[in-house]
Amino acid sequence: MATVKQIQFRLRLAKKTLTKVNKELAATKARVKKLEAQLKKTKAAEKTVKAKTKKAPAKKKKVAKKKAPAKKKRVAKKK
């Protein structure tokens, strides 16, 4: 069985650990909020850039002209 002093010591250690974790948690939450705000701004900036630089309209493909059918050569008549 643990003594009273040992239990008190462990309790103090647990409380210290808890306060440390809570501080880290608060700092992490703040970092997450900051990064989410940056992400939101960046996405909005990308949308405006994309809107400004619209794609050039697609060029129409030139249709190849059909070749006229070859003319028949006249055959010289025999006399």
mmCIF file of the N, C-alpha and C atoms, coordinates in Angstrom:
data_MODEL
# 
_entry.id   MODEL 
# 
loop_
_atom_site.group_PDB 
_atom_site.id 
_atom_site.type_symbol 
_atom_site.label_atom_id 
_atom_site.label_alt_id 
_atom_site.label_comp_id 
_atom_site.label_asym_id 
_atom_site.label_entity_id 
_atom_site.label_seq_id 
_atom_site.pdbx_PDB_ins_code 
_atom_site.Cartn_x 
_atom_site.Cartn_y 
_atom_site.Cartn_z 
_atom_site.occupancy 
_atom_site.B_iso_or_equiv 
_atom_site.pdbx_formal_charge 
_atom_site.auth_seq_id 
_atom_site.auth_comp_id 
_atom_site.auth_asym_id 
_atom_site.auth_atom_id 
_atom_site.pdbx_PDB_model_num 
ATOM 1   N N  . MET A 1 1  ? 0.841   -1.171 0.000    1.00 0.00 ? 1  MET A N  1 
ATOM 2   C CA . MET A 1 1  ? 0.000   0.000  0.000    1.00 0.00 ? 1  MET A CA 1 
ATOM 3   C C  . MET A 1 1  ? 0.889   1.238  0.000    1.00 0.00 ? 1  MET A C  1 
ATOM 4   N N  . ALA A 1 2  ? 0.472   2.246  -0.794   1.00 0.00 ? 2  ALA A N  1 
ATOM 5   C CA . ALA A 1 2  ? 1.245   3.483  -0.909   1.00 0.00 ? 2  ALA A CA 1 
ATOM 6   C C  . ALA A 1 2  ? 0.974   4.388  0.282    1.00 0.00 ? 2  ALA A C  1 
ATOM 7   N N  . THR A 1 3  ? 2.002   5.160  0.631    1.00 0.00 ? 3  THR A N  1 
ATOM 8   C CA . THR A 1 3  ? 1.843   6.088  1.749    1.00 0.00 ? 3  THR A CA 1 
ATOM 9   C C  . THR A 1 3  ? 1.133   7.347  1.280    1.00 0.00 ? 3  THR A C  1 
ATOM 10  N N  . VAL A 1 4  ? 0.716   8.179  2.191    1.00 0.00 ? 4  VAL A N  1 
ATOM 11  C CA . VAL A 1 4  ? 0.002   9.417  1.883    1.00 0.00 ? 4  VAL A CA 1 
ATOM 12  C C  . VAL A 1 4  ? 0.900   10.341 1.085    1.00 0.00 ? 4  VAL A C  1 
ATOM 13  N N  . LYS A 1 5  ? 2.180   10.429 1.491    1.00 0.00 ? 5  LYS A N  1 
ATOM 14  C CA . LYS A 1 5  ? 3.109   11.326 0.795    1.00 0.00 ? 5  LYS A CA 1 
ATOM 15  C C  . LYS A 1 5  ? 3.332   10.876 -0.646   1.00 0.00 ? 5  LYS A C  1 
ATOM 16  N N  . GLN A 1 6  ? 3.419   9.559  -0.863   1.00 0.00 ? 6  GLN A N  1 
ATOM 17  C CA . GLN A 1 6  ? 3.599   9.048  -2.231   1.00 0.00 ? 6  GLN A CA 1 
ATOM 18  C C  . GLN A 1 6  ? 2.393   9.398  -3.100   1.00 0.00 ? 6  GLN A C  1 
ATOM 19  N N  . ILE A 1 7  ? 1.221   9.251  -2.546   1.00 0.00 ? 7  ILE A N  1 
ATOM 20  C CA . ILE A 1 7  ? -0.005  9.560  -3.295   1.00 0.00 ? 7  ILE A CA 1 
ATOM 21  C C  . ILE A 1 7  ? -0.058  11.052 -3.602   1.00 0.00 ? 7  ILE A C  1 
ATOM 22  N N  . GLN A 1 8  ? 0.297   11.883 -2.630   1.00 0.00 ? 8  GLN A N  1 
ATOM 23  C CA . GLN A 1 8  ? 0.294   13.329 -2.841   1.00 0.00 ? 8  GLN A CA 1 
ATOM 24  C C  . GLN A 1 8  ? 1.304   13.704 -3.936   1.00 0.00 ? 8  GLN A C  1 
ATOM 25  N N  . PHE A 1 9  ? 2.464   13.061 -3.915   1.00 0.00 ? 9  PHE A N  1 
ATOM 26  C CA . PHE A 1 9  ? 3.499   13.320 -4.929   1.00 0.00 ? 9  PHE A CA 1 
ATOM 27  C C  . PHE A 1 9  ? 2.985   12.961 -6.326   1.00 0.00 ? 9  PHE A C  1 
ATOM 28  N N  . ARG A 1 10 ? 2.386   11.783 -6.439   1.00 0.00 ? 10 ARG A N  1 
ATOM 29  C CA . ARG A 1 10 ? 1.844   11.346 -7.739   1.00 0.00 ? 10 ARG A CA 1 
ATOM 30  C C  . ARG A 1 10 ? 0.720   12.271 -8.203   1.00 0.00 ? 10 ARG A C  1 
ATOM 31  N N  . LEU A 1 11 ? -0.080  12.730 -7.269   1.00 0.00 ? 11 LEU A N  1 
ATOM 32  C CA . LEU A 1 11 ? -1.174  13.640 -7.597   1.00 0.00 ? 11 LEU A CA 1 
ATOM 33  C C  . LEU A 1 11 ? -0.634  14.958 -8.134   1.00 0.00 ? 11 LEU A C  1 
ATOM 34  N N  . ARG A 1 12 ? 0.421   15.487 -7.481   1.00 0.00 ? 12 ARG A N  1 
ATOM 35  C CA . ARG A 1 12 ? 1.044   16.725 -7.984   1.00 0.00 ? 12 ARG A CA 1 
ATOM 36  C C  . ARG A 1 12 ? 1.611   16.524 -9.385   1.00 0.00 ? 12 ARG A C  1 
ATOM 37  N N  . LEU A 1 13 ? 2.273   15.384 -9.608   1.00 0.00 ? 13 LEU A N  1 
ATOM 38  C CA . LEU A 1 13 ? 2.822   15.093 -10.945  1.00 0.00 ? 13 LEU A CA 1 
ATOM 39  C C  . LEU A 1 13 ? 1.703   15.027 -11.987  1.00 0.00 ? 13 LEU A C  1 
ATOM 40  N N  . ALA A 1 14 ? 0.603   14.381 -11.633  1.00 0.00 ? 14 ALA A N  1 
ATOM 41  C CA . ALA A 1 14 ? -0.526  14.260 -12.560  1.00 0.00 ? 14 ALA A CA 1 
ATOM 42  C C  . ALA A 1 14 ? -1.108  15.631 -12.878  1.00 0.00 ? 14 ALA A C  1 
ATOM 43  N N  . LYS A 1 15 ? -1.209  16.494 -11.868  1.00 0.00 ? 15 LYS A N  1 
ATOM 44  C CA . LYS A 1 15 ? -1.741  17.838 -12.083  1.00 0.00 ? 15 LYS A CA 1 
ATOM 45  C C  . LYS A 1 15 ? -0.814  18.654 -12.976  1.00 0.00 ? 15 LYS A C  1 
ATOM 46  N N  . LYS A 1 16 ? 0.502   18.514 -12.750  1.00 0.00 ? 16 LYS A N  1 
ATOM 47  C CA . LYS A 1 16 ? 1.473   19.224 -13.594  1.00 0.00 ? 16 LYS A CA 1 
ATOM 48  C C  . LYS A 1 16 ? 1.342   18.773 -15.047  1.00 0.00 ? 16 LYS A C  1 
ATOM 49  N N  . THR A 1 17 ? 1.243   17.457 -15.216  1.00 0.00 ? 17 THR A N  1 
ATOM 50  C CA . THR A 1 17 ? 1.101   16.910 -16.568  1.00 0.00 ? 17 THR A CA 1 
ATOM 51  C C  . THR A 1 17 ? -0.172  17.426 -17.226  1.00 0.00 ? 17 THR A C  1 
ATOM 52  N N  . LEU A 1 18 ? -1.250  17.468 -16.451  1.00 0.00 ? 18 LEU A N  1 
ATOM 53  C CA . LEU A 1 18 ? -2.527  17.935 -16.980  1.00 0.00 ? 18 LEU A CA 1 
ATOM 54  C C  . LEU A 1 18 ? -2.449  19.401 -17.409  1.00 0.00 ? 18 LEU A C  1 
ATOM 55  N N  . THR A 1 19 ? -1.827  20.249 -16.587  1.00 0.00 ? 19 THR A N  1 
ATOM 56  C CA . THR A 1 19 ? -1.726  21.668 -16.951  1.00 0.00 ? 19 THR A CA 1 
ATOM 57  C C  . THR A 1 19 ? -0.857  21.842 -18.190  1.00 0.00 ? 19 THR A C  1 
ATOM 58  N N  . LYS A 1 20 ? 0.203   21.047 -18.273  1.00 0.00 ? 20 LYS A N  1 
ATOM 59  C CA . LYS A 1 20 ? 1.093   21.115 -19.444  1.00 0.00 ? 20 LYS A CA 1 
ATOM 60  C C  . LYS A 1 20 ? 0.322   20.719 -20.720  1.00 0.00 ? 20 LYS A C  1 
ATOM 61  N N  . VAL A 1 21 ? -0.442  19.638 -20.620  1.00 0.00 ? 21 VAL A N  1 
ATOM 62  C CA . VAL A 1 21 ? -1.220  19.167 -21.770  1.00 0.00 ? 21 VAL A CA 1 
ATOM 63  C C  . VAL A 1 21 ? -2.259  20.207 -22.166  1.00 0.00 ? 21 VAL A C  1 
ATOM 64  N N  . ASN A 1 22 ? -2.912  20.823 -21.195  1.00 0.00 ? 22 ASN A N  1 
ATOM 65  C CA . ASN A 1 22 ? -3.925  21.836 -21.482  1.00 0.00 ? 22 ASN A CA 1 
ATOM 66  C C  . ASN A 1 22 ? -3.317  23.035 -22.202  1.00 0.00 ? 22 ASN A C  1 
ATOM 67  N N  . LYS A 1 23 ? -2.112  23.447 -21.774  1.00 0.00 ? 23 LYS A N  1 
ATOM 68  C CA . LYS A 1 23 ? -1.434  24.567 -22.434  1.00 0.00 ? 23 LYS A CA 1 
ATOM 69  C C  . LYS A 1 23 ? -1.103  24.204 -23.874  1.00 0.00 ? 23 LYS A C  1 
ATOM 70  N N  . GLU A 1 24 ? -0.579  22.994 -24.066  1.00 0.00 ? 24 GLU A N  1 
ATOM 71  C CA . GLU A 1 24 ? -0.241  22.545 -25.417  1.00 0.00 ? 24 GLU A CA 1 
ATOM 72  C C  . GLU A 1 24 ? -1.493  22.448 -26.285  1.00 0.00 ? 24 GLU A C  1 
ATOM 73  N N  . LEU A 1 25 ? -2.568  21.995 -25.688  1.00 0.00 ? 25 LEU A N  1 
ATOM 74  C CA . LEU A 1 25 ? -3.825  21.868 -26.426  1.00 0.00 ? 25 LEU A CA 1 
ATOM 75  C C  . LEU A 1 25 ? -4.316  23.238 -26.881  1.00 0.00 ? 25 LEU A C  1 
ATOM 76  N N  . ALA A 1 26 ? -4.258  24.218 -25.990  1.00 0.00 ? 26 ALA A N  1 
ATOM 77  C CA . ALA A 1 26 ? -4.690  25.573 -26.345  1.00 0.00 ? 26 ALA A CA 1 
ATOM 78  C C  . ALA A 1 26 ? -3.813  26.136 -27.456  1.00 0.00 ? 26 ALA A C  1 
ATOM 79  N N  . ALA A 1 27 ? -2.498  25.908 -27.357  1.00 0.00 ? 27 ALA A N  1 
ATOM 80  C CA . ALA A 1 27 ? -1.580  26.398 -28.383  1.00 0.00 ? 27 ALA A CA 1 
ATOM 81  C C  . ALA A 1 27 ? -1.850  25.718 -29.722  1.00 0.00 ? 27 ALA A C  1 
ATOM 82  N N  . THR A 1 28 ? -2.117  24.427 -29.679  1.00 0.00 ? 28 THR A N  1 
ATOM 83  C CA . THR A 1 28 ? -2.389  23.684 -30.906  1.00 0.00 ? 28 THR A CA 1 
ATOM 84  C C  . THR A 1 28 ? -3.683  24.157 -31.552  1.00 0.00 ? 28 THR A C  1 
ATOM 85  N N  . LYS A 1 29 ? -4.720  24.398 -30.741  1.00 0.00 ? 29 LYS A N  1 
ATOM 86  C CA . LYS A 1 29 ? -5.980  24.898 -31.285  1.00 0.00 ? 29 LYS A CA 1 
ATOM 87  C C  . LYS A 1 29 ? -5.785  26.248 -31.960  1.00 0.00 ? 29 LYS A C  1 
ATOM 88  N N  . ALA A 1 30 ? -4.979  27.101 -31.334  1.00 0.00 ? 30 ALA A N  1 
ATOM 89  C CA . ALA A 1 30 ? -4.712  28.415 -31.920  1.00 0.00 ? 30 ALA A CA 1 
ATOM 90  C C  . ALA A 1 30 ? -3.978  28.269 -33.243  1.00 0.00 ? 30 ALA A C  1 
ATOM 91  N N  . ARG A 1 31 ? -3.018  27.360 -33.289  1.00 0.00 ? 31 ARG A N  1 
ATOM 92  C CA . ARG A 1 31 ? -2.278  27.127 -34.538  1.00 0.00 ? 31 ARG A CA 1 
ATOM 93  C C  . ARG A 1 31 ? -3.191  26.627 -35.641  1.00 0.00 ? 31 ARG A C  1 
ATOM 94  N N  . VAL A 1 32 ? -4.091  25.720 -35.282  1.00 0.00 ? 32 VAL A N  1 
ATOM 95  C CA . VAL A 1 32 ? -5.027  25.168 -36.267  1.00 0.00 ? 32 VAL A CA 1 
ATOM 96  C C  . VAL A 1 32 ? -5.913  26.269 -36.824  1.00 0.00 ? 32 VAL A C  1 
ATOM 97  N N  . LYS A 1 33 ? -6.424  27.133 -35.960  1.00 0.00 ? 33 LYS A N  1 
ATOM 98  C CA . LYS A 1 33 ? -7.280  28.240 -36.419  1.00 0.00 ? 33 LYS A CA 1 
ATOM 99  C C  . LYS A 1 33 ? -6.512  29.158 -37.358  1.00 0.00 ? 33 LYS A C  1 
ATOM 100 N N  . LYS A 1 34 ? -5.269  29.452 -37.002  1.00 0.00 ? 34 LYS A N  1 
ATOM 101 C CA . LYS A 1 34 ? -4.434  30.336 -37.814  1.00 0.00 ? 34 LYS A CA 1 
ATOM 102 C C  . LYS A 1 34 ? -4.196  29.724 -39.197  1.00 0.00 ? 34 LYS A C  1 
ATOM 103 N N  . LEU A 1 35 ? -3.869  28.428 -39.215  1.00 0.00 ? 35 LEU A N  1 
ATOM 104 C CA . LEU A 1 35 ? -3.613  27.760 -40.489  1.00 0.00 ? 35 LEU A CA 1 
ATOM 105 C C  . LEU A 1 35 ? -4.881  27.660 -41.336  1.00 0.00 ? 35 LEU A C  1 
ATOM 106 N N  . GLU A 1 36 ? -6.032  27.423 -40.700  1.00 0.00 ? 36 GLU A N  1 
ATOM 107 C CA . GLU A 1 36 ? -7.288  27.368 -41.450  1.00 0.00 ? 36 GLU A CA 1 
ATOM 108 C C  . GLU A 1 36 ? -7.612  28.723 -42.072  1.00 0.00 ? 36 GLU A C  1 
ATOM 109 N N  . ALA A 1 37 ? -7.313  29.792 -41.355  1.00 0.00 ? 37 ALA A N  1 
ATOM 110 C CA . ALA A 1 37 ? -7.547  31.135 -41.893  1.00 0.00 ? 37 ALA A CA 1 
ATOM 111 C C  . ALA A 1 37 ? -6.644  31.384 -43.099  1.00 0.00 ? 37 ALA A C  1 
ATOM 112 N N  . GLN A 1 38 ? -5.383  30.961 -43.000  1.00 0.00 ? 38 GLN A N  1 
ATOM 113 C CA . GLN A 1 38 ? -4.458  31.118 -44.129  1.00 0.00 ? 38 GLN A CA 1 
ATOM 114 C C  . GLN A 1 38 ? -4.950  30.324 -45.330  1.00 0.00 ? 38 GLN A C  1 
ATOM 115 N N  . LEU A 1 39 ? -5.416  29.106 -45.081  1.00 0.00 ? 39 LEU A N  1 
ATOM 116 C CA . LEU A 1 39 ? -5.908  28.261 -46.162  1.00 0.00 ? 39 LEU A CA 1 
ATOM 117 C C  . LEU A 1 39 ? -7.096  28.908 -46.852  1.00 0.00 ? 39 LEU A C  1 
ATOM 118 N N  . LYS A 1 40 ? -7.998  29.459 -46.085  1.00 0.00 ? 40 LYS A N  1 
ATOM 119 C CA . LYS A 1 40 ? -9.184  30.118 -46.631  1.00 0.00 ? 40 LYS A CA 1 
ATOM 120 C C  . LYS A 1 40 ? -8.780  31.295 -47.519  1.00 0.00 ? 40 LYS A C  1 
ATOM 121 N N  . LYS A 1 41 ? -7.829  32.121 -47.041  1.00 0.00 ? 41 LYS A N  1 
ATOM 122 C CA . LYS A 1 41 ? -7.357  33.268 -47.822  1.00 0.00 ? 41 LYS A CA 1 
ATOM 123 C C  . LYS A 1 41 ? -6.688  32.820 -49.112  1.00 0.00 ? 41 LYS A C  1 
ATOM 124 N N  . THR A 1 42 ? -5.886  31.771 -49.014  1.00 0.00 ? 42 THR A N  1 
ATOM 125 C CA . THR A 1 42 ? -5.173  31.278 -50.188  1.00 0.00 ? 42 THR A CA 1 
ATOM 126 C C  . THR A 1 42 ? -6.134  30.739 -51.236  1.00 0.00 ? 42 THR A C  1 
ATOM 127 N N  . LYS A 1 43 ? -7.147  30.001 -50.794  1.00 0.00 ? 43 LYS A N  1 
ATOM 128 C CA . LYS A 1 43 ? -8.140  29.473 -51.739  1.00 0.00 ? 43 LYS A CA 1 
ATOM 129 C C  . LYS A 1 43 ? -8.873  30.607 -52.441  1.00 0.00 ? 43 LYS A C  1 
ATOM 130 N N  . ALA A 1 44 ? -9.222  31.642 -51.692  1.00 0.00 ? 44 ALA A N  1 
ATOM 131 C CA . ALA A 1 44 ? -9.920  32.787 -52.277  1.00 0.00 ? 44 ALA A CA 1 
ATOM 132 C C  . ALA A 1 44 ? -9.010  33.486 -53.285  1.00 0.00 ? 44 ALA A C  1 
ATOM 133 N N  . ALA A 1 45 ? -7.735  33.612 -52.967  1.00 0.00 ? 45 ALA A N  1 
ATOM 134 C CA . ALA A 1 45 ? -6.791  34.261 -53.877  1.00 0.00 ? 45 ALA A CA 1 
ATOM 135 C C  . ALA A 1 45 ? -6.642  33.450 -55.160  1.00 0.00 ? 45 ALA A C  1 
ATOM 136 N N  . GLU A 1 46 ? -6.591  32.123 -55.042  1.00 0.00 ? 46 GLU A N  1 
ATOM 137 C CA . GLU A 1 46 ? -6.470  31.276 -56.231  1.00 0.00 ? 46 GLU A CA 1 
ATOM 138 C C  . GLU A 1 46 ? -7.695  31.419 -57.118  1.00 0.00 ? 46 GLU A C  1 
ATOM 139 N N  . LYS A 1 47 ? -8.865  31.510 -56.517  1.00 0.00 ? 47 LYS A N  1 
ATOM 140 C CA . LYS A 1 47 ? -10.083 31.658 -57.317  1.00 0.00 ? 47 LYS A CA 1 
ATOM 141 C C  . LYS A 1 47 ? -10.058 32.955 -58.112  1.00 0.00 ? 47 LYS A C  1 
ATOM 142 N N  . THR A 1 48 ? -9.608  34.038 -57.483  1.00 0.00 ? 48 THR A N  1 
ATOM 143 C CA . THR A 1 48 ? -9.579  35.317 -58.190  1.00 0.00 ? 48 THR A CA 1 
ATOM 144 C C  . THR A 1 48 ? -8.554  35.289 -59.307  1.00 0.00 ? 48 THR A C  1 
ATOM 145 N N  . VAL A 1 49 ? -7.427  34.622 -59.087  1.00 0.00 ? 49 VAL A N  1 
ATOM 146 C CA . VAL A 1 49 ? -6.397  34.521 -60.133  1.00 0.00 ? 49 VAL A CA 1 
ATOM 147 C C  . VAL A 1 49 ? -6.940  33.716 -61.307  1.00 0.00 ? 49 VAL A C  1 
ATOM 148 N N  . LYS A 1 50 ? -7.631  32.619 -60.994  1.00 0.00 ? 50 LYS A N  1 
ATOM 149 C CA . LYS A 1 50 ? -8.195  31.787 -62.061  1.00 0.00 ? 50 LYS A CA 1 
ATOM 150 C C  . LYS A 1 50 ? -9.247  32.564 -62.841  1.00 0.00 ? 50 LYS A C  1 
ATOM 151 N N  . ALA A 1 51 ? -10.032 33.371 -62.143  1.00 0.00 ? 51 ALA A N  1 
ATOM 152 C CA . ALA A 1 51 ? -11.077 34.144 -62.811  1.00 0.00 ? 51 ALA A CA 1 
ATOM 153 C C  . ALA A 1 51 ? -10.461 35.199 -63.726  1.00 0.00 ? 51 ALA A C  1 
ATOM 154 N N  . LYS A 1 52 ? -9.347  35.774 -63.296  1.00 0.00 ? 52 LYS A N  1 
ATOM 155 C CA . LYS A 1 52 ? -8.701  36.810 -64.107  1.00 0.00 ? 52 LYS A CA 1 
ATOM 156 C C  . LYS A 1 52 ? -8.049  36.224 -65.351  1.00 0.00 ? 52 LYS A C  1 
ATOM 157 N N  . THR A 1 53 ? -7.438  35.073 -65.212  1.00 0.00 ? 53 THR A N  1 
ATOM 158 C CA . THR A 1 53 ? -6.752  34.459 -66.346  1.00 0.00 ? 53 THR A CA 1 
ATOM 159 C C  . THR A 1 53 ? -7.643  33.387 -66.946  1.00 0.00 ? 53 THR A C  1 
ATOM 160 N N  . LYS A 1 54 ? -8.623  33.849 -67.694  1.00 0.00 ? 54 LYS A N  1 
ATOM 161 C CA . LYS A 1 54 ? -9.518  32.901 -68.353  1.00 0.00 ? 54 LYS A CA 1 
ATOM 162 C C  . LYS A 1 54 ? -8.778  32.254 -69.514  1.00 0.00 ? 54 LYS A C  1 
ATOM 163 N N  . LYS A 1 55 ? -9.196  31.079 -69.846  1.00 0.00 ? 55 LYS A N  1 
ATOM 164 C CA . LYS A 1 55 ? -8.583  30.377 -70.967  1.00 0.00 ? 55 LYS A CA 1 
ATOM 165 C C  . LYS A 1 55 ? -8.973  31.090 -72.259  1.00 0.00 ? 55 LYS A C  1 
ATOM 166 N N  . ALA A 1 56 ? -8.020  31.108 -73.193  1.00 0.00 ? 56 ALA A N  1 
ATOM 167 C CA . ALA A 1 56 ? -8.312  31.682 -74.492  1.00 0.00 ? 56 ALA A CA 1 
ATOM 168 C C  . ALA A 1 56 ? -9.337  30.779 -75.178  1.00 0.00 ? 56 ALA A C  1 
ATOM 169 N N  . PRO A 1 57 ? -10.226 31.376 -75.958  1.00 0.00 ? 57 PRO A N  1 
ATOM 170 C CA . PRO A 1 57 ? -11.215 30.520 -76.613  1.00 0.00 ? 57 PRO A CA 1 
ATOM 171 C C  . PRO A 1 57 ? -10.530 29.534 -77.549  1.00 0.00 ? 57 PRO A C  1 
ATOM 172 N N  . ALA A 1 58 ? -11.055 28.357 -77.598  1.00 0.00 ? 58 ALA A N  1 
ATOM 173 C CA . ALA A 1 58 ? -10.450 27.309 -78.407  1.00 0.00 ? 58 ALA A CA 1 
ATOM 174 C C  . ALA A 1 58 ? -10.517 27.700 -79.884  1.00 0.00 ? 58 ALA A C  1 
ATOM 175 N N  . LYS A 1 59 ? -9.420  27.507 -80.567  1.00 0.00 ? 59 LYS A N  1 
ATOM 176 C CA . LYS A 1 59 ? -9.389  27.829 -81.987  1.00 0.00 ? 59 LYS A CA 1 
ATOM 177 C C  . LYS A 1 59 ? -10.105 26.734 -82.746  1.00 0.00 ? 59 LYS A C  1 
ATOM 178 N N  . LYS A 1 60 ? -10.808 27.170 -83.797  1.00 0.00 ? 60 LYS A N  1 
ATOM 179 C CA . LYS A 1 60 ? -11.510 26.186 -84.608  1.00 0.00 ? 60 LYS A CA 1 
ATOM 180 C C  . LYS A 1 60 ? -10.504 25.473 -85.485  1.00 0.00 ? 60 LYS A C  1 
ATOM 181 N N  . LYS A 1 61 ? -10.697 24.195 -85.623  1.00 0.00 ? 61 LYS A N  1 
ATOM 182 C CA . LYS A 1 61 ? -9.803  23.425 -86.470  1.00 0.00 ? 61 LYS A CA 1 
ATOM 183 C C  . LYS A 1 61 ? -10.153 23.704 -87.922  1.00 0.00 ? 61 LYS A C  1 
ATOM 184 N N  . LYS A 1 62 ? -9.125  23.871 -88.730  1.00 0.00 ? 62 LYS A N  1 
ATOM 185 C CA . LYS A 1 62 ? -9.369  24.108 -90.145  1.00 0.00 ? 62 LYS A CA 1 
ATOM 186 C C  . LYS A 1 62 ? -9.767  22.789 -90.794  1.00 0.00 ? 62 LYS A C  1 
ATOM 187 N N  . VAL A 1 63 ? -10.797 22.901 -91.618  1.00 0.00 ? 63 VAL A N  1 
ATOM 188 C CA . VAL A 1 63 ? -11.276 21.712 -92.309  1.00 0.00 ? 63 VAL A CA 1 
ATOM 189 C C  . VAL A 1 63 ? -10.516 21.602 -93.619  1.00 0.00 ? 63 VAL A C  1 
ATOM 190 N N  . ALA A 1 64 ? -9.950  20.450 -93.872  1.00 0.00 ? 64 ALA A N  1 
ATOM 191 C CA . ALA A 1 64 ? -9.192  20.253 -95.104  1.00 0.00 ? 64 ALA A CA 1 
ATOM 192 C C  . ALA A 1 64 ? -10.159 20.286 -96.287  1.00 0.00 ? 64 ALA A C  1 
ATOM 193 N N  . LYS A 1 65 ? -9.762  21.013 -97.314  1.00 0.00 ? 65 LYS A N  1 
ATOM 194 C CA . LYS A 1 65 ? -10.627 21.097 -98.495  1.00 0.00 ? 65 LYS A CA 1 
ATOM 195 C C  . LYS A 1 65 ? -10.555 19.777 -99.244  1.00 0.00 ? 65 LYS A C  1 
ATOM 196 N N  . LYS A 1 66 ? -11.694 19.413 -99.785  1.00 0.00 ? 66 LYS A N  1 
ATOM 197 C CA . LYS A 1 66 ? -11.724 18.181 -100.558 1.00 0.00 ? 66 LYS A CA 1 
ATOM 198 C C  . LYS A 1 66 ? -11.094 18.440 -101.919 1.00 0.00 ? 66 LYS A C  1 
ATOM 199 N N  . LYS A 1 67 ? -10.322 17.491 -102.338 1.00 0.00 ? 67 LYS A N  1 
ATOM 200 C CA . LYS A 1 67 ? -9.691  17.634 -103.656 1.00 0.00 ? 67 LYS A CA 1 
ATOM 201 C C  . LYS A 1 67 ? -10.745 17.371 -104.723 1.00 0.00 ? 67 LYS A C  1 
ATOM 202 N N  . ALA A 1 68 ? -10.648 18.160 -105.794 1.00 0.00 ? 68 ALA A N  1 
ATOM 203 C CA . ALA A 1 68 ? -11.574 17.961 -106.903 1.00 0.00 ? 68 ALA A CA 1 
ATOM 204 C C  . ALA A 1 68 ? -11.226 16.628 -107.555 1.00 0.00 ? 68 ALA A C  1 
ATOM 205 N N  . PRO A 1 69 ? -12.232 15.927 -108.022 1.00 0.00 ? 69 PRO A N  1 
ATOM 206 C CA . PRO A 1 69 ? -11.938 14.635 -108.655 1.00 0.00 ? 69 PRO A CA 1 
ATOM 207 C C  . PRO A 1 69 ? -11.058 14.855 -109.883 1.00 0.00 ? 69 PRO A C  1 
ATOM 208 N N  . ALA A 1 70 ? -10.147 13.938 -110.097 1.00 0.00 ? 70 ALA A N  1 
ATOM 209 C CA . ALA A 1 70 ? -9.214  14.070 -111.221 1.00 0.00 ? 70 ALA A CA 1 
ATOM 210 C C  . ALA A 1 70 ? -10.001 14.052 -112.530 1.00 0.00 ? 70 ALA A C  1 
ATOM 211 N N  . LYS A 1 71 ? -9.629  14.979 -113.424 1.00 0.00 ? 71 LYS A N  1 
ATOM 212 C CA . LYS A 1 71 ? -10.304 15.041 -114.718 1.00 0.00 ? 71 LYS A CA 1 
ATOM 213 C C  . LYS A 1 71 ? -9.777  13.945 -115.603 1.00 0.00 ? 71 LYS A C  1 
ATOM 214 N N  . LYS A 1 72 ? -10.704 13.410 -116.380 1.00 0.00 ? 72 LYS A N  1 
ATOM 215 C CA . LYS A 1 72 ? -10.281 12.349 -117.315 1.00 0.00 ? 72 LYS A CA 1 
ATOM 216 C C  . LYS A 1 72 ? -9.557  12.985 -118.488 1.00 0.00 ? 72 LYS A C  1 
ATOM 217 N N  . LYS A 1 73 ? -8.476  12.356 -118.854 1.00 0.00 ? 73 LYS A N  1 
ATOM 218 C CA . LYS A 1 73 ? -7.729  12.863 -120.011 1.00 0.00 ? 73 LYS A CA 1 
ATOM 219 C C  . LYS A 1 73 ? -8.471  12.420 -121.262 1.00 0.00 ? 73 LYS A C  1 
ATOM 220 N N  . ARG A 1 74 ? -8.457  13.332 -122.227 1.00 0.00 ? 74 ARG A N  1 
ATOM 221 C CA . ARG A 1 74 ? -9.109  12.979 -123.478 1.00 0.00 ? 74 ARG A CA 1 
ATOM 222 C C  . ARG A 1 74 ? -8.207  12.056 -124.280 1.00 0.00 ? 74 ARG A C  1 
ATOM 223 N N  . VAL A 1 75 ? -8.819  11.099 -124.757 1.00 0.00 ? 75 VAL A N  1 
ATOM 224 C CA . VAL A 1 75 ? -8.072  10.133 -125.575 1.00 0.00 ? 75 VAL A CA 1 
ATOM 225 C C  . VAL A 1 75 ? -8.160  10.618 -127.013 1.00 0.00 ? 75 VAL A C  1 
ATOM 226 N N  . ALA A 1 76 ? -7.017  10.669 -127.679 1.00 0.00 ? 76 ALA A N  1 
ATOM 227 C CA . ALA A 1 76 ? -6.999  11.124 -129.079 1.00 0.00 ? 76 ALA A CA 1 
ATOM 228 C C  . ALA A 1 76 ? -7.683  10.072 -129.948 1.00 0.00 ? 76 ALA A C  1 
ATOM 229 N N  . LYS A 1 77 ? -8.515  10.566 -130.856 1.00 0.00 ? 77 LYS A N  1 
ATOM 230 C CA . LYS A 1 77 ? -9.238  9.644  -131.740 1.00 0.00 ? 77 LYS A CA 1 
ATOM 231 C C  . LYS A 1 77 ? -8.312  9.167  -132.858 1.00 0.00 ? 77 LYS A C  1 
ATOM 232 N N  . LYS A 1 78 ? -8.511  7.952  -133.229 1.00 0.00 ? 78 LYS A N  1 
ATOM 233 C CA . LYS A 1 78 ? -7.726  7.405  -134.339 1.00 0.00 ? 78 LYS A CA 1 
ATOM 234 C C  . LYS A 1 78 ? -8.408  7.770  -135.642 1.00 0.00 ? 78 LYS A C  1 
ATOM 235 N N  . LYS A 1 79 ? -7.608  8.061  -136.646 1.00 0.00 ? 79 LYS A N  1 
ATOM 236 C CA . LYS A 1 79 ? -8.170  8.413  -137.955 1.00 0.00 ? 79 LYS A CA 1 
ATOM 237 C C  . LYS A 1 79 ? -8.043  7.298  -138.922 1.00 0.00 ? 79 LYS A C  1 
# 
